[in-house]
Amino acid sequence: MQELRNQLPETRVTGQWGAESPSVDLEVPADIPAAQIEDGIIPATGTVTDDSGQLFGELLVWVSGGRLSALEFSWYGDTAPTELPDPGLVTVTVQ
């Protein structure tokens, strides 16, 4: 996972998943070393709670070709978020 951390300073947002979506596509320059990891969601989850401590959703990081490719904010319930959560409301669990 260190290779993915090394990609972070050079990672750029290239697009939103929708007009009001906080989920975004990411791009890492080709000259940054790729990680030896399978395509898909990395084995870590950012569980998101709301201000009252209730479970609200998850932050998922996607990888393609060994490079960070997307940050997805999936939510539970009927009201979709329009921005990323405050970092203090996120608990990261690595599988």
N, C-alpha and C positions, 0 to 999 in steps of 0.2 A: 504494500500500500504506500510505501515511501515514494515510489515513482509517481503515484497520483498526487501526493502532496507536493512534489516538486513541480508538477504541471500548473498548480494553482496560480502562481504569480503571472503566468503568461496566458491564462485562460480568459477568453472573451465571450461575452454574450452575443449571439448572432441573430436571435429572434425570440419572440414570445409565442407561446402555444395558442394564444387567442388574445383578442383586444384587451380583455380585463384579467387575463390569467397571469399569476405570478410565476408559473412554470416557464422555463426558458431552455433554448438550445444553446450549447456551448461549443467552442472551437479552441483547440490547442494547436499552436504552430507545428508544422511537420518536423522542424529541427529539434523539438523537445522529445526526449526519449519516451517511448511507449512503455506502459506497464505490462507485465505478463499476467493478464487477468482475462477471464472470459467476458465476452460481450454480454451486456445486460445490466441489471442493478447490482451495484457493489454490495458486498456482504456487511452492510451497516445501515441502520435506520435512524432517522432523527424523529422521534416521537414528539408531537406538538400538543401542548395543552393550551387551554384558554386562560384568561386572567383568574378564573375561579378554580383552576386546577383540573377541569374536565378535559378528557381526551378530545382533541379537535381534528387531528390528522397526522400525516407523516411527510417528511422530506426524504425523497429518494434520489440518489445520484446514479446516473446512467453512464456506462462506458461503451465505447465502440472502437474496435481496433486498438485497444490499449490506451485510449485517450478519453478524458472526460468529454461527454457529449450532451448531457442534459441534467437539469435540476428540476425535479417534479415535486410540486406541493399537492399531494392528494389529501382530501378532506372527508370527514364523516358528517353526514347531515345534509340539509337542504340548501344552506347558504354557502356559496363558493367564496373562498378568500380572493381578494383582489391585490394583495401584497404578501410578501414573505413575512413569516412571523418574527417577533422579537427573539433574538438568540437566547434570552433568558427563559423562554417558554419551550425550548427544544432540549430533549434529552437524547443523546446519541448512544445507541447500542450496537456493538460490533459482534457479528455472529462468528 
